[in-house]
Amino acid sequence: MLHVLRALPDMFRVSVAETVAYRAEFVIWMLSATLPLIMLALWSSVASEGPVAGLTQDDVARYYAVTMVVRQFTSMWLVWSFGYEVRTGALSSRLLKPMNPLWRSAVEFLTAIPLRGAVLLPVLAAVVWWRPSLLAWPEPGALLLAVPALVLAWLLHFVVQVCFALLSFWIDRSEGLFMVYFAAFAFLSGYVAPLALFPAWSRPLLDALPFPAMHAVPTELMAGMRTPADALPELLVGTAWLLGLTGLALWLWRAGLRRYGAFGG
């Protein structure tokens, strides 16, 4: 861990340089995540005839504006990049270094966050210009809790992608399995539609899954649609899932390296 901490400044500098060098690809990746804008227009149209599940047009606009922020801050591409390295053998050279290559990937995704924010700012400005009334600060407690909630969401996304990426040691295209998972995440996390629109009978099941902590909780805290007391139970569930998935990732890493080495990787 001390070696990782000492190497962090250099890794951040390299990651920034790579992101700037491939800025066109970076912007295209960002623009591909336009679903919140589409859903904003759709649900705003629906809510124009009256509140939907208690959500007004301003609530919907605020929710999807924050959704864009949360999604850009927590999205990553480890499943694709790691799978490519396994298939091509590029992972072998990274394994010779004294640091787990997943640390480098984590730093790469963290480095991209400020640059994503810079690209996202004009989009958010356009949304605010379109609907100025969506600007409303949540209560201080909710805003304060949103920070660890966002960190937890990032960690959950990272560990989940690590687990799917490590399946590349056994199957050629783990990306296909990940996309099946992502479809479930999109519908059950509040990414496509706020969880308030789901029937009441489904909430206990949703609350037991990691998905709300991966998106809905930080989004609703930042949008002023959830109190800290309401968010804490789902954050605890998300933390439990994080611990369990981290254990799974460690097992997959060790077992995957044995398989990779056995085949001459």
Secondary structure as the mmCIF struct_conf table of DSSP 4:
data_model
#
loop_
_struct_conf.conf_type_id
_struct_conf.id
_struct_conf.beg_label_comp_id
_struct_conf.beg_label_asym_id
_struct_conf.beg_label_seq_id
_struct_conf.end_label_comp_id
_struct_conf.end_label_asym_id
_struct_conf.end_label_seq_id
HELX_RH_AL_P HELX_RH_AL_P1 LEU A 2 ALA A 21
TURN_TY1_P TURN_TY1_P1 TYR A 22 TYR A 22
HELX_RH_AL_P HELX_RH_AL_P2 ARG A 23 LEU A 31
TURN_TY1_P TURN_TY1_P2 SER A 32 SER A 32
HELX_RH_AL_P HELX_RH_AL_P3 LEU A 35 ALA A 47
TURN_TY1_P TURN_TY1_P3 SER A 48 GLU A 49
BEND BEND1 GLY A 50 GLY A 50
STRN STRN1 VAL A 52 VAL A 52
TURN_TY1_P TURN_TY1_P4 ALA A 53 GLY A 54
STRN STRN2 LEU A 55 LEU A 55
HELX_RH_AL_P HELX_RH_AL_P4 GLN A 57 THR A 74
HELX_RH_AL_P HELX_RH_AL_P5 LEU A 78 THR A 88
TURN_TY1_P TURN_TY1_P5 GLY A 89 ALA A 90
HELX_RH_AL_P HELX_RH_AL_P6 LEU A 91 LEU A 95
TURN_TY1_P TURN_TY1_P6 LEU A 96 LEU A 96
BEND BEND2 LYS A 97 MET A 99
HELX_RH_AL_P HELX_RH_AL_P7 PRO A 101 TRP A 130
HELX_RH_3T_P HELX_RH_3T_P1 PRO A 132 LEU A 134
HELX_LH_PP_P HELX_LH_PP_P1 TRP A 137 GLU A 139
HELX_RH_AL_P HELX_RH_AL_P8 PRO A 140 LEU A 166
HELX_RH_3T_P HELX_RH_3T_P2 LEU A 167 PHE A 169
TURN_TY1_P TURN_TY1_P7 TRP A 170 TRP A 170
BEND BEND3 ASP A 172 ASP A 172
HELX_RH_AL_P HELX_RH_AL_P9 SER A 174 LEU A 188
BEND BEND4 SER A 189 ALA A 193
HELX_RH_3T_P HELX_RH_3T_P3 LEU A 195 LEU A 197
BEND BEND5 PHE A 198 PHE A 198
HELX_RH_3T_P HELX_RH_3T_P4 ALA A 200 SER A 202
HELX_RH_AL_P HELX_RH_AL_P10 ARG A 203 ASP A 207
TURN_TY1_P TURN_TY1_P8 ALA A 208 ALA A 208
BEND BEND6 LEU A 209 PRO A 210
HELX_RH_AL_P HELX_RH_AL_P11 PHE A 211 MET A 214
TURN_TY1_P TURN_TY1_P9 HIS A 215 HIS A 215
HELX_RH_AL_P HELX_RH_AL_P12 ALA A 216 MET A 222
TURN_TY1_P TURN_TY1_P10 ALA A 223 GLY A 224
BEND BEND7 ARG A 226 ARG A 226
HELX_RH_AL_P HELX_RH_AL_P13 PRO A 228 ALA A 262
TURN_TY1_P TURN_TY1_P11 PHE A 263 GLY A 264
#
